[in-house]
Amino acid sequence: MTRRRIVDLIGSFINHFNDIGINEYAREDIRGKIRLEIPSAVLYARCKLEIYDETTLELCRMLCKKQNSEFMWDEYGYCVTDENIGFTGLVTTSFVLISLVECYRYFKKEDFLGVIIKSCDMIYFYENNGYIYKAKENKSNVLNTNLLAAIALKECSDILPDGSNRKKLYDEFSRRVIRKVLGYQSFGGEFPYHFDSIAVPILYQAMVCAELRRLCKYYNEIILKHAVANGNMAMEKYFDANGHILWDKANNHDKKGAVWAYGFTMASTDNNELEKKILRRLEDRNQNGLFYYSDFDEKLDGFYSAWNIFGLVWSLEKCSIKYNLSLK
């Protein structure tokens, strides 16, 4: 039942865009910016629900054409007051790559693979021992952003042939990022936002845990599973009895109320009761396939909806994080 309801939410997100032209997907009314995360989420969702039609193919082509001169994709500021001028960004690029890889798995078009590899090579170039700059205009080292790149390169390596040098290099890249992130987890299970900070925004705790669990799909290692389980316990203390996030309990309020924290918690937790409560919350905060901007706002937001969809898709594909510490 829970799975069916998650699929219904993902399907309604896809349906929202059925009557909108492909090139209009990326428009975001709230902040007046271009958001390639939106068409990326639509493409990813369509592929995961096995909707392999001309629209899916057209979406993939459109995103390939949007690749910039640095072989990545443009990101825009998050605030209304930010300039409507893009800059090369790791978050947007990683979301696009993850969706393109999923599309390539089915269509196997070499031009798609060329676009993917050029971008992965550039991310690999930017990396320094598990650190990657967040964006051309923002050189912060952020855990959730680095992990998103690790997922993108690992999933790309998964479509490359055995024996490929890039397959090996991309895998080593992902391992370095994971190693670096795990070193920053507190004894209580919390992950900071920045590598140089003790701030723990709730939504980024959820995202880091979801990303690490996603990587458990490829790395069946006790230390990684333990980090996810410990992170989930830390995360769950921020939810009330109804499955609503207690935003004021955090020591940092970046993007307070952002609805996509719920989607990524779904992708990480093993608490069935919490999953059911979060799902009810998401259904309450959804209208015609889009989610409201936040827990405190009734504006529908395609941008945050897209982030939510990535989390919800991952929640359908969670691998086991149970592990046996017995020495027998």
N, C-alpha and C positions, 0 to 999 in steps of 0.2 A: 504493500500500500504506500509506504513512504517513497519507495523508488518511483512508483507511478506518478505521484504528486510532484516529485522533482522533475521528471520528464515533462509533465504538463506545463510547469513553469518555464522550462527551457523552450518547449514548443511554442508557448504563447509569445515569448520574446522573438522567436523567428517569425511568427505570423504577423507581428506588429510591423515588420518591414516588408511584407509581401507586396504591398501596394505603393511602395516608395521606390523611386529610381535608385539604382545602385550607387550612383555618384552623390546621392543625397544622404546616404547612411551616416556619414561622418559629421554631419552638422549637429551642433549642440546648442540649444537655445539658451540655457541658463547662463553660460559664461561666454557665449558668442565665439567659440573656438572650433577648430577642426579637431576631431577626435578619431584617429584611425583605430583606436581600441574597439570602437563600436562595430565597424564592418568586420574586424578581426574576430570579435565574439560571435557575430552572426555566422561567419564562415566556419568557425570552430564548432559551434553548436550544430550547424547543418551536417557537418562531416560526422560528428559523434552520433547523431540520430540517423545516419546513413541516408541523407538526402543528397544524392550525387546527381544533380541535374545541371542544366545549362546555367541557372542562376548561381549555383555554387561555383562553377567553373569561371563565370564572369566576375564573381567577387574575388577569386584568386588572382585573375588577370589584373583587375583594378589595383589590388594591393601591390602586386609586383611592379606596376607602372609608377606607383607612388614612392618607390625606393629613391632616396636622394643621392647626391653625387658622392657621398661618403659610404654608400652601400648600406645605409641604415634608414630609419624612418623618423620623420619629424614629430617632436613632442611640443606641446603648448603649455603655457602657465596654467595653474589651477584656479587662479583668482580672476574675478571679473575685471579687476584693474590691470591685469597683465597684458602686455602687448599681444596683438593677434599676429605674431610673427613666430614661426616655429624654429626649433633648433634640434639637432641630432640628440635623441634621447634613448636611453637603454630600456626604459619601461615599455614605451610604445613599440620599439624594435622587437623586444622579446615577445610581447603579445602577438605581434604580426607573424613572427617566425614560428611560434607554436602552432598558429592556425595554418600557415602555409605548409608546414611539415605534415599536418594531418591531411590536408588536401592532396599533397603529393603521394601519400601512401596509396591513394586510390587511383589517381589519374596518371601517375608516373611520367609526367611531362618533363623533359630534360631542361627546358627553359625555366621552369619553376625551381628545379634543383640548383641551377646556376645562380639564381637570385638568392636562394637560401644560403648557399655556401659562401658567397661573397660577403654576406652580412655576418655569418658566423665567424669567418676569418677576421673581420674587422673587430668584433667583440673580443676574440682571442688576442688580437694585437693590443687592445686597450687594457687587458688584464695584467695585474702585477701581484703574483703570489696570493691569489684569492680575492684581491681587491679590484673593482672596476669602477671607473667614474660613472656617476649616475647620468650625467648629461653634459653636453658641450657647454651649457650655461650654468651648470650646477655640479661641482666636482665633489660633492659629499659621497662618502662611502656608507651605503645603506644596506643593511642585511637583506631585507626583502627584495630589493632591486637586484643585488648580486645573485641571489638564489633564483630569481626569475630568469636571469641570463644562463645560469647553470642548467635549468630545466630546458631552455631553448636549445642549447648546444648538445645536451645529452639526448634529447629527442631527435635532433638532427643526426647525431652519430648513429642512432638506432636505424635510420633508413640507409646508411652507407654500407657498402659491402665489407665483409670480413677481409682483413688485410689492408684496408684503406688506412693510410697514414693519418688522415684527418680524423677518422673514427677514433683512433687511439689518442690523438691530441685533444679532441673535444672531451673525451672521457676524463682525461687527466685534469683538464680545466675544471670540470664539474666537481671532481674530487677535492681539488684545492679550495674551491669556494665553500664546499660543505665543511671541510676541516676548519677553515677560518671562522665560519659562522658558529660552529659548535663550541669553539673556544670562548665565545662571548656569552654563552648561556649561564645564568646564575644558578646557584644551588637550588633556588626555589622554582626554577623552570622558566623564568622570564628571559626574553630576548630584548635587548635595547634596539632602538630605531637606528641610530648611527653607531658605528664602531667606536666613536669617541664620546659616547653619551651614556647616561644611566636612565634616560627617558624611555618609558615603555608604553607607547600608545596602544590602546586595546586592539584597534583594527590591525596594526602591524604584528602584534603577537599572534593574532589569528592567521594572518597571511604567512608568516614565517613557518608556523607549525604546519599549515596546509602544504607549503612548498616542500618542506622536508619530508612530509608523508608522501607527496608525489614522487620524490626522488627515491623513496623506499622501494618503489616499483622496479628500479634498476639496481639498487644496492641493498642486498639482503644482509645488513650488518647490524649487530646488536647495539652498538654505540649510537647509531642513527635512530633506531627504533626507540631506544631508551630516551633520547632527546625529545622525540615527538610525544611520547607518553608523558614525560615530565612537563613538557610545554603545554599539553592539553590540561593537565591538572591545574597549572597556573592560570590558564585561560578561563576555566570553568568558574573560578571564584568571582568573575566579573558578570555573571548572569544571575538574575533573580529567579524566583520560583516559576515565573511565567515564560522564561526564556528570553527576557528582554535584557539588553546590556546595561550594566550599571556604569555609565560613562564617567561619573564623578569619582569613581574609585581609583582611576588611573592617575599616575603622576605626570602625565602629559596629555594634552587635549587636542592634539593635531587632528583635524578633520573629525572633530567630535560629532557623533551621531551617524557617520557614514554607513549606509545600509549594507555595503559590500562586506563589512566585518562578519555579517551573519553567513553569507555564502561561503567564505573561507573557513569559518568555524565548522560548517557542515562538512567541508572537505578534510577536516583534520580529526574531529572528535570521534570516539567510539561509544559515547554515552547516548544510548538509544532514546532515553527520555528527553534529553536535551535536544537531540535532533528533531523530535516530534514538535517540541515547543518552538524551536527556531523556524521550522517549516511553517507553522501556523503564523508566526510573526511575518515571515516573508510573503505569505499569501495575503495577509492583511495589508501589507505595504506595496501591493502590486495592483496595477490597473492597466488593462489592455496590453499586457506583456512587458510593461516597464515598471521599475520600482521607483518609489519615492526617493528623493535625494537623501533624506536622513530620517532618523527617529523623531526629529522635531520640525519637519518641513513637509508640506503636502505637494511640493512640485515634483513632477515626474522627471527623471534624469536618465537619459540614454547612456551617458558616460559611466556613472556609477552602476547602472544596470549591467553594462558590459563586464565590468569587473566582477560583479556578482555571478554572472553566467559562467565565467571561467571557474569560479569556486564551486558552483553547483555541478558542472560537468565533472570536475575532479571528484566530487562527493560520490558520484556513481561508479567510480573506478578505484576506490580505496583498497590498497593491498593490506594484508594483515600486518600489524605491528606487534603481535604477540611474540615473545621470545623466551627461550629456556636458558636459565642461568645455571642449571644443574651441571655438576662436574662429573656425573656418571657417564 
